[in-house]
Amino acid sequence: MYIRSKITFEILMNKTSKNHTISKIVAKAILRFILIILLLGIAFSFSKDANLLDKVSLFFPHKWAIFAPITLFVIFLLLMFIMLREKYRKTDINWLFSLSGAFLLFYLIMLYSRIYPML
């Protein structure tokens, strides 16, 4: 009986769960969305029509207002490197990356929506 339950346990552990598949798909999608948004922002800032540094001045009321976005970006990068090193095998890392990526995506969209009308 012990051998049979051990074999059943090993068979079940070899299959990937549905949650793992979903977390892998969401993590890949978030990574692609973030890269597209960042590349569009960088391309727009270096275009000839938009002299972004001449027209836009960002004002942060105090130092803590810039600390949160920088921390979010650093956490996003760390989770991205860990996730890519593990090749999407860790479900928890995938979900943490997706959560931080969603917050970063939301922040970048808000930032771009504030900068674009200034041009």
C-alpha positions in Angstrom: 0.0 0.0 0.0 2.9 2.4 0.8 4.5 1.7 -2.6 1.2 2.3 -4.4 0.6 5.6 -2.7 4.3 6.7 -3.3 3.9 5.9 -7.0 0.6 7.8 -7.2 2.2 10.8 -5.5 5.2 10.8 -7.9 2.8 10.6 -10.9 0.8 13.6 -9.6 3.9 15.6 -8.9 5.2 15.3 -12.4 2.2 16.9 -13.9 2.2 20.7 -14.0 -0.8 22.3 -12.4 -3.2 24.6 -14.2 -2.1 27.4 -11.9 1.5 27.0 -13.1 0.4 27.2 -16.7 -1.7 30.3 -16.1 1.1 32.0 -14.1 3.5 31.3 -17.0 1.2 32.8 -19.6 0.4 35.9 -17.4 4.1 36.5 -16.7 5.1 36.3 -20.3 2.3 38.7 -21.3 3.2 41.2 -18.6 6.8 41.1 -19.6 5.9 41.8 -23.2 3.5 44.6 -22.3 6.1 46.3 -20.1 8.8 46.0 -22.8 6.5 47.5 -25.4 5.5 50.4 -23.2 9.1 51.1 -22.2 10.3 50.9 -25.8 7.5 53.2 -27.0 8.4 55.7 -24.3 12.1 55.6 -25.1 11.4 55.9 -28.9 9.1 58.8 -28.4 11.5 60.7 -26.1 14.3 60.4 -28.7 12.1 61.4 -31.7 12.9 64.6 -33.5 9.4 66.0 -32.9 9.5 65.7 -29.2 12.3 67.4 -27.4 11.2 66.0 -24.2 13.9 67.4 -22.0 13.3 71.0 -23.2 9.5 71.0 -22.9 8.7 68.8 -19.8 9.8 69.4 -16.3 8.7 66.8 -13.8 8.1 68.1 -10.3 8.2 65.8 -7.3 7.1 67.5 -4.1 9.5 65.6 -1.9 12.1 62.9 -2.2 9.8 60.1 -1.1 7.6 60.7 -4.2 10.4 59.5 -6.4 11.5 56.7 -4.1 8.4 54.5 -4.6 8.6 54.3 -8.5 12.3 53.7 -8.4 11.8 50.9 -5.8 9.0 49.4 -7.9 11.2 49.4 -11.0 14.1 47.8 -9.1 11.8 45.1 -7.6 10.5 44.5 -11.1 14.0 44.0 -12.5 15.1 41.7 -9.7 12.0 39.5 -10.1 12.4 39.5 -13.9 16.0 38.3 -13.6 15.0 35.6 -11.1 12.1 34.5 -13.2 14.1 34.3 -16.4 16.9 32.5 -14.7 14.4 29.9 -13.4 12.7 29.8 -16.9 9.2 30.3 -15.5 9.3 27.2 -13.4 8.5 28.8 -10.0 4.8 29.7 -9.8 5.2 32.1 -6.9 7.9 34.1 -8.6 5.7 34.2 -11.8 2.8 35.7 -9.8 5.0 38.1 -7.9 6.5 39.3 -11.1 3.1 39.6 -12.7 1.8 41.7 -9.7 4.8 44.0 -9.7 4.6 44.2 -13.5 0.9 45.2 -13.4 1.7 48.0 -10.9 4.6 49.2 -13.0 2.5 49.1 -16.2 -0.2 51.1 -14.4 2.4 53.6 -13.2 4.0 54.0 -16.6 0.6 54.6 -18.3 -0.3 57.2 -15.7 3.2 58.8 -16.1 2.9 58.9 -19.9 -0.7 60.3 -19.7 0.7 63.2 -17.5 3.7 63.9 -19.8 1.9 63.6 -23.2 -0.4 66.6 -22.7 2.6 68.8 -21.8 4.1 68.4 -25.3 
